[in-house]
Structure formats: C-alpha cells, structure tokens
Amino acid sequence: MLIRKWRTDAAYALLLLPAFVLFGLFFLVPFARSLYVSFTDQYGYNPDIRFIGLGNFVEAFGDATFRDALVVTLKYTGFVALAGNAFALALALVADSARIAGKHALRAIFFLPNLMSLIIVGFVWTFLYGDVFRSFVRALGSPETLQISWLGNPEMAIYSIGLAAIWQGAGYTMVIYMAGLQNISGDVLEAARIDGATARDILWRIKLPLLSPVVVMNVILSATTCLKAFDFPLAMTSGGPGTATTTVAYYIYTLGFRSQRTGYATAVSVLLFVLIALVTAGLLAALRAREEKV
C-alpha cells in the first residue's frame, strides 16, 4: 500500500516537475537576479558593478520624479479601476438582459477592443483626441474655448489616457461580470419578481450583493494591471506634458533604457512590485472581511 502511494506521489511530482522548472527558470531566477542588481550601481552593460546596499532605495524615496510618478500611477489606477469596472458592469447588465435584441452581437462588439494591441489603441485615441474631436467641436459651431487639449493639458492628460484604457479593457472585465450574472440562480430572481420586486430592486438588492466577490476580483485585476501601466503613456504622450503622465513603469523604462541606470531602475521596479503586492493584499483582506460579515 505504501509502495503504491509512493509511486502515485512520484508520478504526480514528475508531472509537475516541468512546470516547476519553467517557473524557476523564467520567474524565480530573474527575480533573484533583479533583487541583487537593485543593490548595485550597475550602469548599462558596464561590467564594473559595485554593491551599494540600500543606496538605490534611499535615492528613490528622495527622488521627486519618482514620487510624482507614483502619484500619477495611483491617480490613473483609481480612475481606471473604478470607472472601468462601473462601465464594464453596465455593459454586462445590458448584454445579459433578455429584453435586448441582438445581445450576442453586442457581446462580440463590446469585447472587440480587448483584442486590439494596446499600442494601436493608443495611437487611435491620440488621433481621436487631436483631429477628430477638434473637427467635431468645430462642426458644432462651438467656441474655441471648448476645443480642449485632451493630451496637452497636464491636469487632464492622465484621465484622457485612462478613458482609452477603459474603452480597451472593458470587454474583458464585462465577460467576468457576465459569468457572475449567469451564476445567479434564476429561481431566486423569479421568486423576487413574484414577491413584487421591481427591476431596480432586483439589481440593487439581489444582483449587486451577489456579485460583490466578482466586483472585488475585477477591481484587483484592474488595479494590478493599471499599476503596471506603460503602453498607453508611451504611445499617447511619451510621459508628457512634462511628467504629467509618467507612470512608475514608464519611469523605470526611461531609467533603464534611456539613462542606462540599470541598478536604480531595478530598485524602482522592486518598489513597484512591493506596491502591487500591498494593494492586492489589501483588496483581498477587504474581500475576506466582507465575506465574514455576510
């Protein structure tokens, strides 16, 4: 009996071994290497590397550009994660409604932007914010004051990029919400209708409370994605105007590939990793606390 159990465990271990090897080679080893580099003064491909301890991290906390990039990243994350989830939930409710004709076609249309490259979406929205919106406002006969510089205004630029990100990613989030909506028992909804519940009551008192775990999961997915935002700032504004759309990920790119400060860029990326881990842990703790109350 023991021999048979040992053979079974050995077979399972052999099946898992390739996955563990690949995980170690492509995640654990690079992560360990990056952690070591973050404690050095590595500069580009210069072979002369000196261990400087916490020097890079101390510099990061005193770096005004890094602090600005962190604020920009948090603004972008809050806006896109919250507004994007609200928009995606609205799309899911529309696409899941039995009264909507052609809802299957609507689902495909809503999901289509998610299949497009982020860089391509960024270029398209840059064109829309420029020539198309200006021409539209001019055609309406509106005054010049309404011809807003969507990407040139430092206060608006990060939110303008956020709108493009919401449009591109809403379809994916919508699919997850639709899966949650379809898991709600039809008997529960039918019983509520028999008891006289209106569509508004069903939405606010049944569907949304039952969707709360899905909402938290989608917020976590959106937040972790937004904290790593790089493609849209690169394609639409190159971090400008000034540093108004310089996210932490984009700042890491400029440090590592333009300034060639590999050690410092790696230290900032480690701080970004810690930030993402803390945000994820906080949201998961909020989800557990809510489930315990329920």
C-alpha positions as CSV (number, residue, x, y, z in Angstrom):
1,M,0.0,0.0,0.0
2,L,2.8,2.4,0.9
3,I,4.7,1.5,-2.2
4,R,1.6,2.2,-4.4
5,K,1.1,5.6,-2.7
6,W,4.8,6.4,-3.1
7,R,4.6,5.6,-6.8
8,T,1.4,7.7,-7.2
9,D,3.1,10.7,-5.5
10,A,6.2,10.2,-7.6
11,A,4.1,10.2,-10.8
12,Y,2.4,13.4,-9.7
13,A,5.7,15.0,-8.9
14,L,7.1,14.1,-12.3
15,L,4.1,15.6,-14.0
16,L,4.6,18.9,-12.0
17,L,8.3,19.0,-12.4
18,P,8.4,20.7,-15.9
19,A,6.1,23.4,-14.6
20,F,8.3,24.0,-11.5
21,V,11.4,24.0,-13.7
22,L,10.0,26.6,-16.1
23,F,8.7,28.7,-13.2
24,G,12.1,28.7,-11.6
25,L,13.9,29.5,-14.8
26,F,11.7,32.3,-16.0
27,F,10.5,33.8,-12.7
28,L,12.5,32.9,-9.6
29,V,15.9,33.1,-11.2
30,P,15.2,36.5,-12.9
31,F,13.6,37.8,-9.8
32,A,16.6,36.8,-7.6
33,R,18.9,38.4,-10.2
34,S,16.9,41.6,-10.3
35,L,16.8,41.8,-6.5
36,Y,20.6,41.5,-6.5
37,V,21.0,44.2,-9.2
38,S,18.8,46.6,-7.2
39,F,21.5,46.6,-4.5
40,T,24.3,47.6,-7.0
41,D,25.3,50.6,-9.1
42,Q,25.1,48.7,-12.4
43,Y,25.1,51.1,-15.3
44,G,24.0,49.7,-18.7
45,Y,26.3,46.9,-19.8
46,N,29.3,48.2,-17.8
47,P,30.9,45.1,-16.3
48,D,32.2,47.1,-13.3
49,I,29.4,46.6,-10.8
50,R,29.7,47.7,-7.2
51,F,27.5,46.6,-4.3
52,I,25.9,49.7,-2.7
53,G,23.4,48.2,-0.3
54,L,20.2,50.3,0.1
55,G,21.6,53.2,-1.7
56,N,19.2,52.9,-4.7
57,F,16.2,52.6,-2.4
58,V,17.3,55.6,-0.3
59,E,17.7,57.6,-3.6
60,A,14.2,56.5,-4.8
61,F,12.5,57.9,-1.7
62,G,14.2,61.2,-2.1
63,D,13.6,61.3,-5.9
64,A,10.9,63.9,-6.7
65,T,10.3,62.4,-10.2
66,F,9.7,59.0,-8.7
67,R,7.2,60.5,-6.1
68,D,5.4,62.3,-8.9
69,A,5.3,59.1,-11.0
70,L,3.8,57.3,-8.0
71,V,1.1,59.9,-7.6
72,V,0.3,59.8,-11.3
73,T,0.1,56.0,-11.2
74,L,-2.2,56.0,-8.2
75,K,-4.5,58.6,-9.9
76,Y,-4.6,56.5,-13.1
77,T,-5.2,53.3,-11.1
78,G,-8.0,54.8,-9.1
79,F,-9.7,56.3,-12.1
80,V,-9.4,53.3,-14.5
81,A,-10.1,50.6,-11.9
82,L,-13.3,52.3,-10.5
83,A,-14.7,53.9,-13.6
84,G,-13.7,51.0,-15.8
85,N,-15.4,48.5,-13.6
86,A,-18.6,50.6,-13.4
87,F,-18.6,50.8,-17.2
88,A,-17.9,47.1,-17.7
89,L,-20.7,46.2,-15.2
90,A,-23.1,48.4,-17.1
91,L,-22.1,46.6,-20.4
92,A,-22.6,43.2,-18.7
93,L,-26.0,44.1,-17.5
94,V,-27.0,45.3,-21.0
95,A,-25.5,42.3,-22.7
96,D,-27.1,39.9,-20.2
97,S,-30.6,41.4,-20.5
98,A,-33.2,39.1,-22.0
99,R,-35.0,42.1,-23.4
100,I,-32.2,43.3,-25.6
101,A,-32.4,42.2,-29.2
102,G,-29.1,41.0,-30.8
103,K,-27.4,40.7,-27.4
104,H,-24.9,38.1,-28.7
105,A,-23.7,40.6,-31.4
106,L,-23.5,43.2,-28.7
107,R,-21.2,41.0,-26.6
108,A,-18.9,40.5,-29.5
109,I,-18.8,44.2,-30.2
110,F,-18.1,45.1,-26.6
111,F,-15.3,42.6,-26.4
112,L,-13.7,43.5,-29.7
113,P,-11.5,46.4,-28.4
114,N,-9.8,43.9,-26.0
115,L,-8.4,42.0,-29.0
116,M,-6.5,45.1,-30.2
117,S,-2.9,45.9,-29.4
118,L,-2.5,48.5,-26.6
119,I,-0.1,50.5,-28.7
120,I,-2.5,50.6,-31.7
121,V,-5.3,51.6,-29.4
122,G,-3.1,54.4,-28.0
123,F,-2.3,55.7,-31.5
124,V,-6.0,55.6,-32.5
125,W,-7.1,57.5,-29.4
126,T,-4.3,60.1,-29.9
127,F,-5.7,60.7,-33.4
128,L,-9.3,61.0,-32.0
129,Y,-8.2,63.4,-29.3
130,G,-6.5,65.5,-31.9
131,D,-8.0,65.9,-35.3
132,V,-11.4,64.2,-34.9
133,F,-12.6,65.8,-31.6
134,R,-11.4,69.2,-32.8
135,S,-13.2,68.8,-36.1
136,F,-16.4,67.6,-34.3
137,V,-16.4,70.6,-32.0
138,R,-15.8,73.0,-34.9
139,A,-18.6,71.4,-36.9
140,L,-21.0,72.1,-34.0
141,G,-20.1,75.8,-34.2
142,S,-18.8,75.7,-30.6
143,P,-16.4,78.4,-29.4
144,E,-12.7,77.8,-29.4
145,T,-12.7,77.5,-25.6
146,L,-14.4,74.1,-25.9
147,Q,-11.6,72.8,-28.2
148,I,-9.9,71.2,-25.2
149,S,-6.3,69.9,-25.5
150,W,-7.0,66.5,-24.1
151,L,-3.4,65.3,-24.0
152,G,-1.7,68.7,-23.8
153,N,-3.4,69.7,-20.5
154,P,-1.3,68.4,-17.5
155,E,-4.4,68.1,-15.4
156,M,-6.4,66.2,-18.0
157,A,-3.8,64.1,-19.8
158,I,-3.7,61.2,-17.4
159,Y,-7.5,60.9,-17.3
160,S,-7.6,61.1,-21.1
161,I,-5.3,58.2,-21.3
162,G,-7.5,56.5,-18.7
163,L,-10.5,56.8,-21.0
164,A,-8.6,54.9,-23.7
165,A,-7.6,52.2,-21.3
166,I,-11.2,51.8,-20.1
167,W,-12.5,51.5,-23.6
168,Q,-9.9,48.9,-24.5
169,G,-10.2,46.8,-21.3
170,A,-13.9,46.9,-20.6
171,G,-14.8,43.9,-22.7
172,Y,-12.6,41.5,-20.7
173,T,-14.0,42.8,-17.4
174,M,-17.5,42.6,-18.9
175,V,-17.1,38.9,-19.6
176,I,-16.2,38.1,-16.0
177,Y,-19.2,40.1,-14.8
178,M,-21.4,38.2,-17.2
179,A,-20.2,34.9,-15.8
180,G,-21.1,36.1,-12.4
181,L,-24.6,37.3,-13.5
182,Q,-25.3,33.9,-15.2
183,N,-24.3,32.1,-12.0
184,I,-27.2,33.8,-10.1
185,S,-30.0,31.3,-9.8
186,G,-33.0,32.1,-12.0
187,D,-35.2,30.7,-9.2
188,V,-34.1,33.5,-6.9
189,L,-34.8,36.1,-9.5
190,E,-38.2,34.6,-10.3
191,A,-39.2,34.4,-6.6
192,A,-38.3,38.1,-6.2
193,R,-40.5,39.0,-9.2
194,I,-43.4,37.0,-7.8
195,D,-43.0,38.9,-4.5
196,G,-43.4,42.1,-6.3
197,A,-39.7,43.2,-6.7
198,T,-39.1,45.7,-9.4
199,A,-36.2,45.6,-11.8
200,R,-34.4,48.2,-9.7
201,D,-34.9,46.2,-6.5
202,I,-33.6,43.0,-8.2
203,L,-30.5,44.9,-9.4
204,W,-29.6,46.7,-6.1
205,R,-30.8,44.1,-3.6
206,I,-30.0,40.8,-5.3
207,K,-27.7,41.0,-8.3
208,L,-25.1,43.5,-7.0
209,P,-24.8,41.9,-3.5
210,L,-24.3,38.5,-5.0
211,L,-21.8,40.0,-7.5
212,S,-19.6,41.6,-4.7
213,P,-16.9,38.9,-4.8
214,V,-16.7,39.2,-8.6
215,V,-16.5,43.0,-8.2
216,V,-13.6,42.8,-5.8
217,M,-11.8,40.3,-8.1
218,N,-12.2,42.5,-11.1
219,V,-11.0,45.6,-9.1
220,I,-7.9,43.6,-8.0
221,L,-7.2,42.6,-11.6
222,S,-7.8,46.1,-12.9
223,A,-5.7,47.7,-10.2
224,T,-2.7,45.4,-10.7
225,T,-2.8,46.0,-14.4
226,C,-3.1,49.8,-14.0
227,L,-0.2,49.9,-11.5
228,K,2.0,48.5,-14.3
229,A,0.7,50.9,-16.9
230,F,3.3,51.6,-19.6
231,D,1.8,51.1,-23.1
232,F,-0.7,54.0,-23.2
233,P,1.7,56.6,-21.7
234,L,4.4,55.5,-24.2
235,A,2.1,55.5,-27.2
236,M,0.0,58.6,-26.4
237,T,2.1,61.1,-24.6
238,S,5.6,59.7,-24.0
239,G,5.1,60.6,-20.4
240,G,4.2,64.2,-21.0
241,P,3.4,67.0,-20.9
242,G,6.3,67.3,-18.6
243,T,5.9,64.4,-16.3
244,A,2.0,64.6,-16.1
245,T,1.6,61.0,-17.5
246,T,4.9,59.5,-16.4
247,T,3.8,56.4,-14.5
248,V,6.2,54.3,-12.4
249,A,6.5,51.7,-15.1
250,Y,7.3,54.4,-17.7
251,Y,9.8,55.9,-15.3
252,I,11.5,52.6,-15.0
253,Y,11.7,52.4,-18.7
254,T,13.3,55.8,-19.0
255,L,15.8,55.0,-16.2
256,G,16.8,51.6,-17.6
257,F,16.8,52.1,-21.4
258,R,17.4,55.8,-21.8
259,S,19.5,56.8,-18.8
260,Q,21.1,53.3,-18.6
261,R,20.8,53.4,-14.8
262,T,20.1,49.6,-14.6
263,G,20.7,49.3,-10.8
264,Y,18.5,52.2,-9.9
265,A,15.7,51.2,-12.4
266,T,15.7,47.7,-10.9
267,A,15.4,49.1,-7.4
268,V,12.3,51.2,-8.5
269,S,10.8,48.1,-10.2
270,V,11.2,46.2,-6.8
271,L,9.4,49.0,-5.1
272,L,6.6,48.8,-7.7
273,F,6.4,45.0,-7.1
274,V,6.0,45.7,-3.3
275,L,3.3,48.3,-4.0
276,I,1.3,45.9,-6.2
277,A,1.6,43.2,-3.6
278,L,0.4,45.5,-0.8
279,V,-2.6,46.8,-2.9
280,T,-3.5,43.2,-3.8
281,A,-3.2,42.0,-0.2
282,G,-5.3,45.0,1.0
283,L,-8.1,44.3,-1.5
284,L,-8.1,40.6,-0.7
285,A,-8.4,41.4,3.0
286,A,-11.3,43.6,2.3
287,L,-13.0,40.8,0.4
288,R,-12.5,38.3,3.2
289,A,-13.8,40.8,5.8
290,R,-16.9,41.3,3.7
291,E,-17.5,37.6,3.3
292,E,-17.2,37.1,7.0
293,K,-19.8,39.7,7.6
294,V,-22.1,38.0,5.2
